[in-house]
């Protein structure tokens, strides 16, 4: 997980390991979470599957965009 603070919100980017079968390469589901003052504001669900843990940065980008349009 990667954390960032943006415009008064705590943002979390997630890279959740996914593996359909034993012999397939590991992939990561990217997602984001937005928190303000210990209150959960919004979560993205799975945004997309990625080949690396860079998926967490997609979650942070989603969270920043959410704050820009809703915050």
mmCIF file of the N, C-alpha and C atoms, coordinates in Angstrom:
data_MODEL
# 
_entry.id   MODEL 
# 
loop_
_atom_site.group_PDB 
_atom_site.id 
_atom_site.type_symbol 
_atom_site.label_atom_id 
_atom_site.label_alt_id 
_atom_site.label_comp_id 
_atom_site.label_asym_id 
_atom_site.label_entity_id 
_atom_site.label_seq_id 
_atom_site.pdbx_PDB_ins_code 
_atom_site.Cartn_x 
_atom_site.Cartn_y 
_atom_site.Cartn_z 
_atom_site.occupancy 
_atom_site.B_iso_or_equiv 
_atom_site.pdbx_formal_charge 
_atom_site.auth_seq_id 
_atom_site.auth_comp_id 
_atom_site.auth_asym_id 
_atom_site.auth_atom_id 
_atom_site.pdbx_PDB_model_num 
ATOM 1   N N  . UNK A 1 1  ? 0.839   -1.181  0.000   1.00 0.00 ? 1  UNK A N  1 
ATOM 2   C CA . UNK A 1 1  ? 0.000   0.000   0.000   1.00 0.00 ? 1  UNK A CA 1 
ATOM 3   C C  . UNK A 1 1  ? 0.880   1.239   0.000   1.00 0.00 ? 1  UNK A C  1 
ATOM 4   N N  . UNK A 1 2  ? 0.380   2.229   -0.642  1.00 0.00 ? 2  UNK A N  1 
ATOM 5   C CA . UNK A 1 2  ? 1.054   3.525   -0.706  1.00 0.00 ? 2  UNK A CA 1 
ATOM 6   C C  . UNK A 1 2  ? 0.083   4.575   -0.173  1.00 0.00 ? 2  UNK A C  1 
ATOM 7   N N  . UNK A 1 3  ? 0.580   5.460   0.701   1.00 0.00 ? 3  UNK A N  1 
ATOM 8   C CA . UNK A 1 3  ? -0.262  6.482   1.319   1.00 0.00 ? 3  UNK A CA 1 
ATOM 9   C C  . UNK A 1 3  ? 0.165   7.865   0.846   1.00 0.00 ? 3  UNK A C  1 
ATOM 10  N N  . UNK A 1 4  ? -0.823  8.747   0.733   1.00 0.00 ? 4  UNK A N  1 
ATOM 11  C CA . UNK A 1 4  ? -0.566  10.138  0.379   1.00 0.00 ? 4  UNK A CA 1 
ATOM 12  C C  . UNK A 1 4  ? -1.606  11.006  1.080   1.00 0.00 ? 4  UNK A C  1 
ATOM 13  N N  . UNK A 1 5  ? -1.265  12.245  1.339   1.00 0.00 ? 5  UNK A N  1 
ATOM 14  C CA . UNK A 1 5  ? -2.208  13.232  1.856   1.00 0.00 ? 5  UNK A CA 1 
ATOM 15  C C  . UNK A 1 5  ? -2.440  14.246  0.748   1.00 0.00 ? 5  UNK A C  1 
ATOM 16  N N  . UNK A 1 6  ? -3.711  14.550  0.486   1.00 0.00 ? 6  UNK A N  1 
ATOM 17  C CA . UNK A 1 6  ? -4.047  15.425  -0.630  1.00 0.00 ? 6  UNK A CA 1 
ATOM 18  C C  . UNK A 1 6  ? -5.286  16.229  -0.275  1.00 0.00 ? 6  UNK A C  1 
ATOM 19  N N  . UNK A 1 7  ? -5.134  17.550  -0.233  1.00 0.00 ? 7  UNK A N  1 
ATOM 20  C CA . UNK A 1 7  ? -6.239  18.470  0.047   1.00 0.00 ? 7  UNK A CA 1 
ATOM 21  C C  . UNK A 1 7  ? -7.041  18.085  1.290   1.00 0.00 ? 7  UNK A C  1 
ATOM 22  N N  . UNK A 1 8  ? -6.335  17.657  2.335   1.00 0.00 ? 8  UNK A N  1 
ATOM 23  C CA . UNK A 1 8  ? -6.984  17.322  3.596   1.00 0.00 ? 8  UNK A CA 1 
ATOM 24  C C  . UNK A 1 8  ? -7.521  15.900  3.691   1.00 0.00 ? 8  UNK A C  1 
ATOM 25  N N  . UNK A 1 9  ? -7.311  15.099  2.673   1.00 0.00 ? 9  UNK A N  1 
ATOM 26  C CA . UNK A 1 9  ? -7.757  13.708  2.657   1.00 0.00 ? 9  UNK A CA 1 
ATOM 27  C C  . UNK A 1 9  ? -6.552  12.783  2.766   1.00 0.00 ? 9  UNK A C  1 
ATOM 28  N N  . UNK A 1 10 ? -6.741  11.645  3.391   1.00 0.00 ? 10 UNK A N  1 
ATOM 29  C CA . UNK A 1 10 ? -5.739  10.578  3.378   1.00 0.00 ? 10 UNK A CA 1 
ATOM 30  C C  . UNK A 1 10 ? -6.118  9.623   2.262   1.00 0.00 ? 10 UNK A C  1 
ATOM 31  N N  . UNK A 1 11 ? -5.176  9.399   1.357   1.00 0.00 ? 11 UNK A N  1 
ATOM 32  C CA . UNK A 1 11 ? -5.416  8.540   0.208   1.00 0.00 ? 11 UNK A CA 1 
ATOM 33  C C  . UNK A 1 11 ? -4.551  7.294   0.314   1.00 0.00 ? 11 UNK A C  1 
ATOM 34  N N  . UNK A 1 12 ? -5.117  6.176   -0.051  1.00 0.00 ? 12 UNK A N  1 
ATOM 35  C CA . UNK A 1 12 ? -4.386  4.914   -0.054  1.00 0.00 ? 12 UNK A CA 1 
ATOM 36  C C  . UNK A 1 12 ? -4.516  4.266   -1.417  1.00 0.00 ? 12 UNK A C  1 
ATOM 37  N N  . UNK A 1 13 ? -3.379  3.842   -1.954  1.00 0.00 ? 13 UNK A N  1 
ATOM 38  C CA . UNK A 1 13 ? -3.368  3.065   -3.190  1.00 0.00 ? 13 UNK A CA 1 
ATOM 39  C C  . UNK A 1 13 ? -3.041  1.629   -2.851  1.00 0.00 ? 13 UNK A C  1 
ATOM 40  N N  . UNK A 1 14 ? -3.783  0.699   -3.428  1.00 0.00 ? 14 UNK A N  1 
ATOM 41  C CA . UNK A 1 14 ? -3.632  -0.715  -3.108  1.00 0.00 ? 14 UNK A CA 1 
ATOM 42  C C  . UNK A 1 14 ? -3.183  -1.511  -4.327  1.00 0.00 ? 14 UNK A C  1 
ATOM 43  N N  . UNK A 1 15 ? -2.318  -2.478  -4.087  1.00 0.00 ? 15 UNK A N  1 
ATOM 44  C CA . UNK A 1 15 ? -1.927  -3.462  -5.100  1.00 0.00 ? 15 UNK A CA 1 
ATOM 45  C C  . UNK A 1 15 ? -2.209  -4.831  -4.474  1.00 0.00 ? 15 UNK A C  1 
ATOM 46  N N  . UNK A 1 16 ? -3.289  -5.467  -4.887  1.00 0.00 ? 16 UNK A N  1 
ATOM 47  C CA . UNK A 1 16 ? -3.736  -6.724  -4.292  1.00 0.00 ? 16 UNK A CA 1 
ATOM 48  C C  . UNK A 1 16 ? -3.338  -7.869  -5.214  1.00 0.00 ? 16 UNK A C  1 
ATOM 49  N N  . UNK A 1 17 ? -2.505  -8.774  -4.712  1.00 0.00 ? 17 UNK A N  1 
ATOM 50  C CA . UNK A 1 17 ? -2.000  -9.876  -5.533  1.00 0.00 ? 17 UNK A CA 1 
ATOM 51  C C  . UNK A 1 17 ? -3.150  -10.766 -5.995  1.00 0.00 ? 17 UNK A C  1 
ATOM 52  N N  . UNK A 1 18 ? -3.114  -11.096 -7.285  1.00 0.00 ? 18 UNK A N  1 
ATOM 53  C CA . UNK A 1 18 ? -4.112  -11.966 -7.904  1.00 0.00 ? 18 UNK A CA 1 
ATOM 54  C C  . UNK A 1 18 ? -3.357  -13.092 -8.618  1.00 0.00 ? 18 UNK A C  1 
ATOM 55  N N  . UNK A 1 19 ? -3.818  -14.306 -8.496  1.00 0.00 ? 19 UNK A N  1 
ATOM 56  C CA . UNK A 1 19 ? -3.199  -15.400 -9.234  1.00 0.00 ? 19 UNK A CA 1 
ATOM 57  C C  . UNK A 1 19 ? -4.270  -16.431 -9.529  1.00 0.00 ? 19 UNK A C  1 
ATOM 58  N N  . UNK A 1 20 ? -4.641  -16.533 -10.794 1.00 0.00 ? 20 UNK A N  1 
ATOM 59  C CA . UNK A 1 20 ? -5.722  -17.433 -11.191 1.00 0.00 ? 20 UNK A CA 1 
ATOM 60  C C  . UNK A 1 20 ? -5.297  -18.897 -11.096 1.00 0.00 ? 20 UNK A C  1 
ATOM 61  N N  . UNK A 1 21 ? -4.089  -19.189 -11.515 1.00 0.00 ? 21 UNK A N  1 
ATOM 62  C CA . UNK A 1 21 ? -3.594  -20.563 -11.499 1.00 0.00 ? 21 UNK A CA 1 
ATOM 63  C C  . UNK A 1 21 ? -2.157  -20.570 -11.007 1.00 0.00 ? 21 UNK A C  1 
ATOM 64  N N  . UNK A 1 22 ? -1.705  -21.725 -10.575 1.00 0.00 ? 22 UNK A N  1 
ATOM 65  C CA . UNK A 1 22 ? -0.381  -21.855 -9.990  1.00 0.00 ? 22 UNK A CA 1 
ATOM 66  C C  . UNK A 1 22 ? 0.731   -21.453 -10.962 1.00 0.00 ? 22 UNK A C  1 
ATOM 67  N N  . UNK A 1 23 ? 0.589   -21.760 -12.232 1.00 0.00 ? 23 UNK A N  1 
ATOM 68  C CA . UNK A 1 23 ? 1.660   -21.526 -13.195 1.00 0.00 ? 23 UNK A CA 1 
ATOM 69  C C  . UNK A 1 23 ? 1.560   -20.185 -13.922 1.00 0.00 ? 23 UNK A C  1 
ATOM 70  N N  . UNK A 1 24 ? 0.550   -19.397 -13.631 1.00 0.00 ? 24 UNK A N  1 
ATOM 71  C CA . UNK A 1 24 ? 0.425   -18.092 -14.286 1.00 0.00 ? 24 UNK A CA 1 
ATOM 72  C C  . UNK A 1 24 ? 1.204   -17.043 -13.504 1.00 0.00 ? 24 UNK A C  1 
ATOM 73  N N  . UNK A 1 25 ? 1.728   -16.029 -14.181 1.00 0.00 ? 25 UNK A N  1 
ATOM 74  C CA . UNK A 1 25 ? 2.457   -14.972 -13.463 1.00 0.00 ? 25 UNK A CA 1 
ATOM 75  C C  . UNK A 1 25 ? 1.514   -14.195 -12.544 1.00 0.00 ? 25 UNK A C  1 
ATOM 76  N N  . UNK A 1 26 ? 2.062   -13.713 -11.457 1.00 0.00 ? 26 UNK A N  1 
ATOM 77  C CA . UNK A 1 26 ? 1.266   -12.956 -10.493 1.00 0.00 ? 26 UNK A CA 1 
ATOM 78  C C  . UNK A 1 26 ? 0.873   -11.612 -11.099 1.00 0.00 ? 26 UNK A C  1 
ATOM 79  N N  . UNK A 1 27 ? -0.356  -11.233 -10.897 1.00 0.00 ? 27 UNK A N  1 
ATOM 80  C CA . UNK A 1 27 ? -0.849  -9.924  -11.327 1.00 0.00 ? 27 UNK A CA 1 
ATOM 81  C C  . UNK A 1 27 ? -1.401  -9.220  -10.098 1.00 0.00 ? 27 UNK A C  1 
ATOM 82  N N  . UNK A 1 28 ? -1.631  -7.929  -10.233 1.00 0.00 ? 28 UNK A N  1 
ATOM 83  C CA . UNK A 1 28 ? -2.084  -7.123  -9.102  1.00 0.00 ? 28 UNK A CA 1 
ATOM 84  C C  . UNK A 1 28 ? -3.304  -6.311  -9.494  1.00 0.00 ? 28 UNK A C  1 
ATOM 85  N N  . UNK A 1 29 ? -4.300  -6.332  -8.629  1.00 0.00 ? 29 UNK A N  1 
ATOM 86  C CA . UNK A 1 29 ? -5.487  -5.502  -8.813  1.00 0.00 ? 29 UNK A CA 1 
ATOM 87  C C  . UNK A 1 29 ? -5.215  -4.162  -8.146  1.00 0.00 ? 29 UNK A C  1 
ATOM 88  N N  . UNK A 1 30 ? -5.407  -3.088  -8.892  1.00 0.00 ? 30 UNK A N  1 
ATOM 89  C CA . UNK A 1 30 ? -5.201  -1.747  -8.350  1.00 0.00 ? 30 UNK A CA 1 
ATOM 90  C C  . UNK A 1 30 ? -6.498  -1.183  -7.808  1.00 0.00 ? 30 UNK A C  1 
ATOM 91  N N  . UNK A 1 31 ? -6.406  -0.482  -6.695  1.00 0.00 ? 31 UNK A N  1 
ATOM 92  C CA . UNK A 1 31 ? -7.585  0.141   -6.107  1.00 0.00 ? 31 UNK A CA 1 
ATOM 93  C C  . UNK A 1 31 ? -7.187  1.308   -5.221  1.00 0.00 ? 31 UNK A C  1 
ATOM 94  N N  . UNK A 1 32 ? -8.167  2.100   -4.847  1.00 0.00 ? 32 UNK A N  1 
ATOM 95  C CA . UNK A 1 32 ? -7.905  3.262   -4.010  1.00 0.00 ? 32 UNK A CA 1 
ATOM 96  C C  . UNK A 1 32 ? -8.935  3.422   -2.902  1.00 0.00 ? 32 UNK A C  1 
ATOM 97  N N  . UNK A 1 33 ? -8.512  4.075   -1.833  1.00 0.00 ? 33 UNK A N  1 
ATOM 98  C CA . UNK A 1 33 ? -9.380  4.361   -0.690  1.00 0.00 ? 33 UNK A CA 1 
ATOM 99  C C  . UNK A 1 33 ? -9.153  5.813   -0.270  1.00 0.00 ? 33 UNK A C  1 
ATOM 100 N N  . UNK A 1 34 ? -10.253 6.486   0.093   1.00 0.00 ? 34 UNK A N  1 
ATOM 101 C CA . UNK A 1 34 ? -10.194 7.883   0.522   1.00 0.00 ? 34 UNK A CA 1 
ATOM 102 C C  . UNK A 1 34 ? -10.755 7.966   1.938   1.00 0.00 ? 34 UNK A C  1 
ATOM 103 N N  . UNK A 1 35 ? -9.971  8.591   2.833   1.00 0.00 ? 35 UNK A N  1 
ATOM 104 C CA . UNK A 1 35 ? -10.351 8.731   4.236   1.00 0.00 ? 35 UNK A CA 1 
ATOM 105 C C  . UNK A 1 35 ? -10.171 10.195  4.626   1.00 0.00 ? 35 UNK A C  1 
ATOM 106 N N  . UNK A 1 36 ? -11.078 10.674  5.474   1.00 0.00 ? 36 UNK A N  1 
ATOM 107 C CA . UNK A 1 36 ? -10.925 12.036  6.012   1.00 0.00 ? 36 UNK A CA 1 
ATOM 108 C C  . UNK A 1 36 ? -11.354 12.012  7.472   1.00 0.00 ? 36 UNK A C  1 
ATOM 109 N N  . UNK A 1 37 ? -10.427 12.416  8.351   1.00 0.00 ? 37 UNK A N  1 
ATOM 110 C CA . UNK A 1 37 ? -10.743 12.456  9.774   1.00 0.00 ? 37 UNK A CA 1 
ATOM 111 C C  . UNK A 1 37 ? -11.203 11.120  10.324  1.00 0.00 ? 37 UNK A C  1 
ATOM 112 N N  . UNK A 1 38 ? -10.535 10.053  9.999   1.00 0.00 ? 38 UNK A N  1 
ATOM 113 C CA . UNK A 1 38 ? -10.864 8.686   10.441  1.00 0.00 ? 38 UNK A CA 1 
ATOM 114 C C  . UNK A 1 38 ? -12.198 8.177   9.918   1.00 0.00 ? 38 UNK A C  1 
ATOM 115 N N  . UNK A 1 39 ? -12.742 8.821   8.905   1.00 0.00 ? 39 UNK A N  1 
ATOM 116 C CA . UNK A 1 39 ? -14.006 8.381   8.305   1.00 0.00 ? 39 UNK A CA 1 
ATOM 117 C C  . UNK A 1 39 ? -13.753 7.945   6.863   1.00 0.00 ? 39 UNK A C  1 
ATOM 118 N N  . UNK A 1 40 ? -14.230 6.757   6.534   1.00 0.00 ? 40 UNK A N  1 
ATOM 119 C CA . UNK A 1 40 ? -14.121 6.258   5.167   1.00 0.00 ? 40 UNK A CA 1 
ATOM 120 C C  . UNK A 1 40 ? -15.041 7.085   4.282   1.00 0.00 ? 40 UNK A C  1 
ATOM 121 N N  . UNK A 1 41 ? -14.478 7.666   3.230   1.00 0.00 ? 41 UNK A N  1 
ATOM 122 C CA . UNK A 1 41 ? -15.251 8.511   2.322   1.00 0.00 ? 41 UNK A CA 1 
ATOM 123 C C  . UNK A 1 41 ? -15.673 7.718   1.087   1.00 0.00 ? 41 UNK A C  1 
ATOM 124 N N  . UNK A 1 42 ? -14.730 7.019   0.455   1.00 0.00 ? 42 UNK A N  1 
ATOM 125 C CA . UNK A 1 42 ? -15.043 6.299   -0.779  1.00 0.00 ? 42 UNK A CA 1 
ATOM 126 C C  . UNK A 1 42 ? -13.954 5.271   -1.072  1.00 0.00 ? 42 UNK A C  1 
ATOM 127 N N  . UNK A 1 43 ? -14.324 4.182   -1.726  1.00 0.00 ? 43 UNK A N  1 
ATOM 128 C CA . UNK A 1 43 ? -13.365 3.204   -2.230  1.00 0.00 ? 43 UNK A CA 1 
ATOM 129 C C  . UNK A 1 43 ? -13.655 2.963   -3.706  1.00 0.00 ? 43 UNK A C  1 
ATOM 130 N N  . UNK A 1 44 ? -12.643 2.592   -4.429  1.00 0.00 ? 44 UNK A N  1 
ATOM 131 C CA . UNK A 1 44 ? -12.791 2.443   -5.871  1.00 0.00 ? 44 UNK A CA 1 
ATOM 132 C C  . UNK A 1 44 ? -13.254 1.061   -6.306  1.00 0.00 ? 44 UNK A C  1 
ATOM 133 N N  . UNK A 1 45 ? -12.979 0.046   -5.514  1.00 0.00 ? 45 UNK A N  1 
ATOM 134 C CA . UNK A 1 45 ? -13.108 -1.305  -6.041  1.00 0.00 ? 45 UNK A CA 1 
ATOM 135 C C  . UNK A 1 45 ? -11.912 -1.553  -6.950  1.00 0.00 ? 45 UNK A C  1 
ATOM 136 N N  . UNK A 1 46 ? -11.921 -2.649  -7.690  1.00 0.00 ? 46 UNK A N  1 
ATOM 137 C CA . UNK A 1 46 ? -10.804 -2.958  -8.586  1.00 0.00 ? 46 UNK A CA 1 
ATOM 138 C C  . UNK A 1 46 ? -10.867 -2.046  -9.804  1.00 0.00 ? 46 UNK A C  1 
ATOM 139 N N  . UNK A 1 47 ? -9.786  -1.309  -10.032 1.00 0.00 ? 47 UNK A N  1 
ATOM 140 C CA . UNK A 1 47 ? -9.708  -0.401  -11.168 1.00 0.00 ? 47 UNK A CA 1 
ATOM 141 C C  . UNK A 1 47 ? -9.262  -1.117  -12.432 1.00 0.00 ? 47 UNK A C  1 
ATOM 142 N N  . UNK A 1 48 ? -8.247  -1.969  -12.278 1.00 0.00 ? 48 UNK A N  1 
ATOM 143 C CA . UNK A 1 48 ? -7.651  -2.669  -13.409 1.00 0.00 ? 48 UNK A CA 1 
ATOM 144 C C  . UNK A 1 48 ? -6.648  -3.675  -12.858 1.00 0.00 ? 48 UNK A C  1 
ATOM 145 N N  . UNK A 1 49 ? -6.262  -4.662  -13.679 1.00 0.00 ? 49 UNK A N  1 
ATOM 146 C CA . UNK A 1 49 ? -5.201  -5.590  -13.303 1.00 0.00 ? 49 UNK A CA 1 
ATOM 147 C C  . UNK A 1 49 ? -3.893  -5.119  -13.920 1.00 0.00 ? 49 UNK A C  1 
ATOM 148 N N  . UNK A 1 50 ? -2.814  -5.240  -13.144 1.00 0.00 ? 50 UNK A N  1 
ATOM 149 C CA . UNK A 1 50 ? -1.492  -4.782  -13.554 1.00 0.00 ? 50 UNK A CA 1 
ATOM 150 C C  . UNK A 1 50 ? -0.493  -5.909  -13.386 1.00 0.00 ? 50 UNK A C  1 
ATOM 151 N N  . UNK A 1 51 ? 0.636   -5.802  -14.077 1.00 0.00 ? 51 UNK A N  1 
ATOM 152 C CA . UNK A 1 51 ? 1.683   -6.816  -13.999 1.00 0.00 ? 51 UNK A CA 1 
ATOM 153 C C  . UNK A 1 51 ? 2.650   -6.589  -12.847 1.00 0.00 ? 51 UNK A C  1 
ATOM 154 N N  . UNK A 1 52 ? 2.513   -5.491  -12.127 1.00 0.00 ? 52 UNK A N  1 
ATOM 155 C CA . UNK A 1 52 ? 3.423   -5.202  -11.020 1.00 0.00 ? 52 UNK A CA 1 
ATOM 156 C C  . UNK A 1 52 ? 2.664   -4.483  -9.902  1.00 0.00 ? 52 UNK A C  1 
ATOM 157 N N  . UNK A 1 53 ? 3.376   -4.302  -8.806  1.00 0.00 ? 53 UNK A N  1 
ATOM 158 C CA . UNK A 1 53 ? 2.787   -3.602  -7.669  1.00 0.00 ? 53 UNK A CA 1 
ATOM 159 C C  . UNK A 1 53 ? 2.604   -2.112  -7.938  1.00 0.00 ? 53 UNK A C  1 
ATOM 160 N N  . UNK A 1 54 ? 2.969   -1.655  -9.126  1.00 0.00 ? 54 UNK A N  1 
ATOM 161 C CA . UNK A 1 54 ? 2.705   -0.276  -9.529  1.00 0.00 ? 54 UNK A CA 1 
ATOM 162 C C  . UNK A 1 54 ? 1.197   -0.011  -9.549  1.00 0.00 ? 54 UNK A C  1 
ATOM 163 N N  . UNK A 1 55 ? 0.415   -1.051  -9.427  1.00 0.00 ? 55 UNK A N  1 
ATOM 164 C CA . UNK A 1 55 ? -1.048  -0.924  -9.376  1.00 0.00 ? 55 UNK A CA 1 
ATOM 165 C C  . UNK A 1 55 ? -1.482  0.065   -8.300  1.00 0.00 ? 55 UNK A C  1 
ATOM 166 N N  . UNK A 1 56 ? -0.721  0.144   -7.217  1.00 0.00 ? 56 UNK A N  1 
ATOM 167 C CA . UNK A 1 56 ? -1.092  1.053   -6.126  1.00 0.00 ? 56 UNK A CA 1 
ATOM 168 C C  . UNK A 1 56 ? -1.075  2.514   -6.577  1.00 0.00 ? 56 UNK A C  1 
ATOM 169 N N  . UNK A 1 57 ? -0.246  2.852   -7.552  1.00 0.00 ? 57 UNK A N  1 
ATOM 170 C CA . UNK A 1 57 ? -0.197  4.226   -8.038  1.00 0.00 ? 57 UNK A CA 1 
ATOM 171 C C  . UNK A 1 57 ? -1.429  4.580   -8.866  1.00 0.00 ? 57 UNK A C  1 
ATOM 172 N N  . UNK A 1 58 ? -2.011  3.599   -9.503  1.00 0.00 ? 58 UNK A N  1 
ATOM 173 C CA . UNK A 1 58 ? -3.290  3.822   -10.197 1.00 0.00 ? 58 UNK A CA 1 
ATOM 174 C C  . UNK A 1 58 ? -4.376  4.138   -9.179  1.00 0.00 ? 58 UNK A C  1 
ATOM 175 N N  . UNK A 1 59 ? -4.330  3.456   -8.030  1.00 0.00 ? 59 UNK A N  1 
ATOM 176 C CA . UNK A 1 59 ? -5.288  3.737   -6.962  1.00 0.00 ? 59 UNK A CA 1 
ATOM 177 C C  . UNK A 1 59 ? -5.148  5.145   -6.418  1.00 0.00 ? 59 UNK A C  1 
ATOM 178 N N  . UNK A 1 60 ? -3.905  5.595   -6.247  1.00 0.00 ? 60 UNK A N  1 
ATOM 179 C CA . UNK A 1 60 ? -3.684  6.965   -5.779  1.00 0.00 ? 60 UNK A CA 1 
ATOM 180 C C  . UNK A 1 60 ? -4.157  7.987   -6.811  1.00 0.00 ? 60 UNK A C  1 
ATOM 181 N N  . UNK A 1 61 ? -3.899  7.712   -8.074  1.00 0.00 ? 61 UNK A N  1 
ATOM 182 C CA . UNK A 1 61 ? -4.343  8.632   -9.131  1.00 0.00 ? 61 UNK A CA 1 
ATOM 183 C C  . UNK A 1 61 ? -5.865  8.725   -9.152  1.00 0.00 ? 61 UNK A C  1 
ATOM 184 N N  . UNK A 1 62 ? -6.538  7.590   -9.004  1.00 0.00 ? 62 UNK A N  1 
ATOM 185 C CA . UNK A 1 62 ? -8.000  7.584   -8.952  1.00 0.00 ? 62 UNK A CA 1 
ATOM 186 C C  . UNK A 1 62 ? -8.484  8.420   -7.764  1.00 0.00 ? 62 UNK A C  1 
ATOM 187 N N  . UNK A 1 63 ? -7.858  8.227   -6.599  1.00 0.00 ? 63 UNK A N  1 
ATOM 188 C CA . UNK A 1 63 ? -8.269  8.936   -5.390  1.00 0.00 ? 63 UNK A CA 1 
ATOM 189 C C  . UNK A 1 63 ? -8.084  10.446  -5.539  1.00 0.00 ? 63 UNK A C  1 
ATOM 190 N N  . UNK A 1 64 ? -6.964  10.880  -6.119  1.00 0.00 ? 64 UNK A N  1 
ATOM 191 C CA . UNK A 1 64 ? -6.758  12.314  -6.345  1.00 0.00 ? 64 UNK A CA 1 
ATOM 192 C C  . UNK A 1 64 ? -7.823  12.886  -7.276  1.00 0.00 ? 64 UNK A C  1 
ATOM 193 N N  . UNK A 1 65 ? -8.127  12.156  -8.335  1.00 0.00 ? 65 UNK A N  1 
ATOM 194 C CA . UNK A 1 65 ? -9.159  12.610  -9.275  1.00 0.00 ? 65 UNK A CA 1 
ATOM 195 C C  . UNK A 1 65 ? -10.517 12.702  -8.580  1.00 0.00 ? 65 UNK A C  1 
ATOM 196 N N  . UNK A 1 66 ? -10.813 11.739  -7.711  1.00 0.00 ? 66 UNK A N  1 
ATOM 197 C CA . UNK A 1 66 ? -12.082 11.769  -6.971  1.00 0.00 ? 66 UNK A CA 1 
ATOM 198 C C  . UNK A 1 66 ? -12.149 13.030  -6.108  1.00 0.00 ? 66 UNK A C  1 
ATOM 199 N N  . UNK A 1 67 ? -11.081 13.301  -5.375  1.00 0.00 ? 67 UNK A N  1 
ATOM 200 C CA . UNK A 1 67 ? -11.048 14.491  -4.505  1.00 0.00 ? 67 UNK A CA 1 
ATOM 201 C C  . UNK A 1 67 ? -11.210 15.750  -5.344  1.00 0.00 ? 67 UNK A C  1 
ATOM 202 N N  . UNK A 1 68 ? -10.566 15.809  -6.489  1.00 0.00 ? 68 UNK A N  1 
ATOM 203 C CA . UNK A 1 68 ? -10.669 17.002  -7.341  1.00 0.00 ? 68 UNK A CA 1 
ATOM 204 C C  . UNK A 1 68 ? -12.093 17.242  -7.830  1.00 0.00 ? 68 UNK A C  1 
ATOM 205 N N  . UNK A 1 69 ? -12.856 16.191  -8.033  1.00 0.00 ? 69 UNK A N  1 
ATOM 206 C CA . UNK A 1 69 ? -14.226 16.357  -8.550  1.00 0.00 ? 69 UNK A CA 1 
ATOM 207 C C  . UNK A 1 69 ? -15.298 16.367  -7.471  1.00 0.00 ? 69 UNK A C  1 
ATOM 208 N N  . UNK A 1 70 ? -15.017 15.799  -6.302  1.00 0.00 ? 70 UNK A N  1 
ATOM 209 C CA . UNK A 1 70 ? -16.032 15.714  -5.238  1.00 0.00 ? 70 UNK A CA 1 
ATOM 210 C C  . UNK A 1 70 ? -15.667 16.483  -3.977  1.00 0.00 ? 70 UNK A C  1 
ATOM 211 N N  . UNK A 1 71 ? -14.384 16.721  -3.763  1.00 0.00 ? 71 UNK A N  1 
ATOM 212 C CA . UNK A 1 71 ? -13.925 17.310  -2.494  1.00 0.00 ? 71 UNK A CA 1 
ATOM 213 C C  . UNK A 1 71 ? -14.063 18.734  -2.489  1.00 0.00 ? 71 UNK A C  1 
# 
